[in-house]
Amino acid sequence: MKAQPDYSIYLVTDDGCLQGRALIDCVREALEGGVTLVQYRAKTASSAEMYDEALQLKALCDSFNVPLIINDRLDIAMAVGAAGVHLGQDDLPCAAARRILGEDYLIGVSAHNPAEARAALLCGADYLGCGAVFGTATKADVKKLGTDGLAAICKAKELPYSGPNLLAAICWKKGLPVVGIGGVTADNYREVRAAGADGAAIVSGILAQPDIRATVRAIARVSQEFTK
């Protein structure tokens, strides 16, 4: 059965943020703080390394009843029994991934502009990752999306075809969870949720912090303001 995640505090891993700490320890602290979804991203690891680490993360996430998503690698996701995959625009197309995975896996798709968002909607994505909301240091080629006017566009009846307001515009689309990503921290998390997003995917804003647990708890307190 397909997982029904809480997208509110979505941790995305990046070994470059760990400052010498072990990934498994950092993710455990984040889960203890209240992270609701975890994506394992390891662009430079070998398949064997990814499999071993994903197995450890799957067991850890299971102990907190939090779903694990695997970035890009359908094979790793299936091998470890993860809840699903997240696909970028240069990864396997969503429709092809769905044919391989079937309906029981979650598929998230990154969208940086209206055309990509519409394509993901049509291909049956389970959620969208939209950004970079505040810019990002992890992907130099991704343009800043911005949040000006996002809350107003959430209430609009049409999806704009251009402009800086993609995140809020997509949030209006009924039934499709939207996660803001890119430069999100405890300080600006409220802005992403106020725009209408179901949550925020956070990388260095959690993993690069000296006290991961306390950082996530601070984000969780803000998240509670948007609980329906």
C-alpha positions in Angstrom: 0.0 0.0 0.0 1.3 3.5 -0.9 2.4 5.5 2.0 0.6 8.7 2.9 3.4 10.9 4.2 3.3 14.1 6.3 5.3 16.4 4.1 5.6 19.2 6.6 9.3 18.7 7.6 11.0 16.8 4.8 14.7 16.1 5.5 16.9 15.7 2.4 20.4 14.2 3.1 23.7 15.6 1.8 27.0 14.3 3.1 28.5 17.7 2.4 26.6 19.2 5.3 27.6 16.8 8.0 30.8 18.5 9.2 32.5 15.1 10.0 29.5 13.6 11.7 28.0 10.2 10.7 24.9 10.5 8.5 22.9 7.9 10.5 23.5 9.8 13.7 22.5 13.1 12.1 19.3 11.6 10.7 18.5 10.0 14.1 18.8 13.4 15.8 16.5 14.9 13.1 13.9 12.2 13.6 14.0 12.7 17.3 13.4 16.4 16.7 10.3 15.7 14.6 11.2 15.3 11.0 8.2 13.7 9.2 9.8 12.4 5.9 13.4 11.6 4.9 14.9 11.5 1.5 18.3 9.7 1.0 20.4 11.5 -1.5 24.0 10.4 -2.2 25.1 11.5 -5.6 28.7 10.4 -5.3 28.3 7.0 -3.5 28.6 3.7 -5.3 25.6 1.4 -5.7 26.9 -0.9 -3.0 27.5 2.0 -0.6 24.0 3.4 -1.3 22.4 0.1 -0.7 24.1 -0.4 2.6 23.4 3.1 3.9 19.8 3.0 2.6 19.2 -0.2 4.5 20.4 1.4 7.7 18.3 4.5 7.1 15.2 2.4 6.3 15.5 0.5 9.6 16.0 3.8 11.5 13.1 5.5 9.8 10.9 2.5 10.4 11.6 2.8 14.1 10.1 6.3 14.0 7.3 5.4 11.6 8.6 7.9 9.1 8.7 7.0 5.4 12.0 6.9 3.5 12.3 8.3 -0.1 15.3 7.5 -2.3 16.6 10.2 -4.6 16.8 9.1 -8.3 17.6 5.4 -7.8 14.5 3.2 -8.4 16.6 0.0 -7.9 17.8 1.1 -4.4 14.3 2.1 -3.4 12.9 -1.3 -4.4 15.8 -3.3 -2.9 15.5 -1.7 0.5 11.7 -1.4 0.5 11.6 2.4 0.6 8.3 4.2 0.3 9.3 5.8 -3.0 11.6 7.9 -5.1 12.2 11.5 -5.9 13.1 12.3 -9.5 14.8 15.4 -10.9 14.3 16.7 -14.4 17.4 14.9 -15.6 16.4 11.6 -14.1 14.1 8.8 -15.4 10.8 10.4 -16.5 7.9 10.0 -14.0 5.8 8.0 -16.4 8.6 5.5 -17.0 9.3 5.2 -13.3 5.6 4.5 -12.6 5.6 1.7 -15.1 8.5 0.1 -13.3 7.4 0.8 -9.7 3.7 0.3 -10.0 1.1 2.2 -7.9 2.4 1.3 -4.5 5.4 3.6 -4.5 5.4 7.3 -4.1 7.0 9.3 -6.9 8.0 12.9 -6.3 9.2 15.2 -9.1 11.2 18.4 -9.0 9.6 21.4 -10.8 11.4 24.6 -11.4 8.9 26.2 -13.8 5.3 25.9 -14.9 6.0 23.6 -17.8 7.8 21.1 -15.6 5.0 21.3 -13.0 2.3 20.7 -15.6 4.2 17.7 -17.0 4.6 16.2 -13.6 0.9 16.6 -12.9 0.0 14.9 -16.1 2.4 12.0 -15.5 0.9 11.2 -12.1 3.5 12.5 -9.7 2.4 12.0 -6.0 4.0 15.3 -5.0 6.1 18.2 -6.3 9.3 19.6 -5.0 9.4 23.3 -6.1 12.3 25.6 -5.9 14.7 26.9 -5.4 12.6 29.0 -3.1 15.4 31.0 -1.5 18.2 29.9 -3.8 20.4 27.0 -2.9 24.1 26.3 -2.4 23.7 22.6 -3.3 22.7 23.2 -6.9 24.4 26.1 -8.6 22.3 25.8 -11.8 18.9 26.2 -10.2 17.4 29.7 -10.3 15.8 31.3 -7.3 12.0 31.0 -7.3 11.1 33.6 -4.6 8.0 33.9 -2.4 6.6 37.3 -3.2 2.9 37.1 -3.8 2.7 33.4 -3.3 -0.1 33.4 -0.7 -2.4 35.4 -3.0 -1.8 33.2 -6.0 -2.7 30.1 -3.9 -6.3 31.4 -4.0 -6.2 32.0 -7.7 -8.3 29.9 -10.1 -5.7 29.7 -12.9 -2.1 28.5 -13.0 0.2 31.3 -14.3 2.4 30.4 -17.2 5.3 32.5 -16.0 6.6 34.7 -13.3 8.2 34.2 -9.9 5.1 32.8 -8.2 5.2 29.2 -9.3 5.2 27.7 -5.8 2.0 29.3 -4.6 0.3 28.8 -7.9 1.0 25.1 -7.9 -0.2 24.8 -4.3 -3.7 25.7 -5.5 -3.9 22.6 -7.6 -6.2 20.4 -5.5 -5.0 17.1 -4.1 -1.3 17.4 -5.1 1.1 18.0 -2.2 3.7 20.6 -2.9 7.0 21.0 -1.0 9.1 24.1 -1.2 12.9 23.4 -1.4 16.0 25.5 -1.7 17.6 27.5 1.1 14.9 26.7 3.6 15.9 27.2 7.3 14.2 27.5 10.6 14.1 31.3 10.1 12.2 31.3 6.7 10.2 28.0 7.0 7.1 30.0 8.0 7.2 31.8 4.6 7.1 28.6 2.7 4.1 27.3 4.6 2.4 30.7 4.4 2.6 30.5 0.7 0.4 27.4 0.8 3.0 24.6 0.5 2.3 21.4 2.4 5.8 21.4 3.7 9.5 22.2 3.1 12.4 20.0 2.0 15.4 21.1 4.1 19.0 20.1 3.6 21.7 22.3 5.3 19.0 24.1 7.2 18.9 21.0 9.4 22.0 18.9 8.7 24.6 21.7 8.9 23.2 23.0 12.3 25.2 22.4 15.4 22.1 21.1 17.3 20.0 19.2 14.8 17.4 18.1 17.2 16.8 21.6 18.6 16.6 23.0 15.1 14.0 20.5 14.0 12.0 21.1 17.1 12.0 24.9 16.4 10.7 24.1 12.8 8.1 21.8 14.2 6.7 24.5 16.5 6.2 26.7 13.4 4.7 23.8 11.5 2.0 23.3 14.2 0.7 26.8 13.3 -0.4 25.4 9.9 -1.9 22.1 11.2 -5.5 22.0 10.0 
